[in-house]
């Protein structure tokens, strides 16, 4: 399990000063990015020396493809309110690791002086894709070097 902390920003809140439901998705995405970075995995990978992803030939030169992780599903169950300036802890786990996709689980807690309160639980599924010339995405197997790092958190 990976854990990170963040302070609730004013922009995260509604008119009542409570975190708006939609603000949780950027929070868990940022936690996912921190988790990947902690494993040495980039969110956007251009594997120049990688043997995991086959290069495409463009003109006379071989150009390694870029790999990215678009989201295909996201959900969040809300349990309690968080407010402006609250400190939140976000736990990240790998719930399922498929051939081309990874499903993350997130638990979000408010850290009060005297207790910890669970605020929400979320899930997000991302698919490994190559970015083809012209920006088209093609689903591809998760590179083995990435899979090995993610499996340790499965």
N, C-alpha and C positions, 0 to 999 in steps of 0.2 A: 504494500500500500504506500502511496505517495501522499503527502499532505502539504498544503500551502496556506498562507494567510493573506487576507486583504481587508482593508477598511472600506465600509460602505461610503460611496461618494454621493454627493448631492444629486448628481445626474441619475443615480440609480433609483431615486425615490419619486413617489407621486406627491400630490398636493398635501397629503396628510403626513408626509415625512416617512412613509413606510416603503420598503423596497418594492418596486413594481414587479409583477410576476415575470415580465419579459426580460428584466435585468439579470435574472439568474442564468440565462443562456450564455451571454458574453462572459460571465464569471466562470462557468464551468469550462467554456472553451479556453479561456486564459489558463485555467488550472491544467487542462489537458496539454496545452503548449508547454507549460513549465515542466510537467511530468515527462513529456517527450524529450525536452532539452536535457533533463536530469539523466536520461538514458543515452544521451549523445545522438538522438534522432531528430532530424530537422523536420519541420512541418512541410516544407517544400524542399525536395531533395533533387539535386542534379548529380547523380552518381558517376562522376567522371571516371573513377578507377574501379567502380563496382562491377563484378561479374554477375551480380544478382539480376540485373535488368539488361536485356539485350539492346545494343545500340541500333538506331535506325540510320540508314544512309541517306544523307541529304545532299544532292548534287554529287560532288566528288569526295566529300568529307563525311566521315562517320561522326554523328553528333549524339551524345548520350541523352536519353529522354529525361525529362523532369518528372518526378513523382510527387503527387499531392494527395490529400485526404479529405475529399468532400464529405459532408455529413448527409446521411440518407434518412436518419430518424433521430428524434430528440423528444424527451418527455421529462416532466418534473412534477413531483407531488409535494405540495406545500404543507408544512406542519405547524409553523409558528411565524410570527412577523419578525423582520429585521428592520432597523431604522438607521437613518443618517448617523455616521460616525461609529456604528457598531463594528467590532472586529469579528470577522468570519473566518472559520477554518474550513477548508474544502479538502476532503479526502478523495483520492482518485484510485480506482482499481480497474483491472481488466476483467470484465465479466465473461467475455467469450472472444476467442481468437479463431476466426475462420481462415479459409484459404486466401480470401481477398479483403476481408473486413475485420474490424475490431469493434467490440461493444464495450464502452466504458460505463462504470458506475460511479456516482458521485454522492457523497454525503456532506451536507453543509450544516455547520454548527455556528451558533452565536456564542462567543466567549465573553461571559459576564464575569465580574469580579469574584462572585461567590459560586457560580455554577456554569455548566455548559448546556445549552439548549439546542436540540436538533431543529433546524429551520426547514430543511427540504432534502429530498432524495431525487436524484436525476439520473437519466440514462441517455447515452448518445452513441450512435453507430456511425462509423466512418469507413469508407471504402478506399482502398489503395488504387490510385489511377495514374496512368501516364498522361502527361500533357503532350498531345500530338501537335505537329505544325498546324498553325491556325487556331490553336487553343482548344481543340476537341479533346475530351477526356475519354480514355479507354481503360476499363477495369483491368487490373493486372494482379497477379499473385503478390502477396507481401514479400519483399526481398528477404532472403534468409537471414541476413545480418540484423534486420529490424525485427523479424519474427523471434529470433533467439532472445533479444532484449525484452520484448513484450511478454514472452512466455514466463519469464521469471516473476511476473506480477499477475499471472493468471490464476 
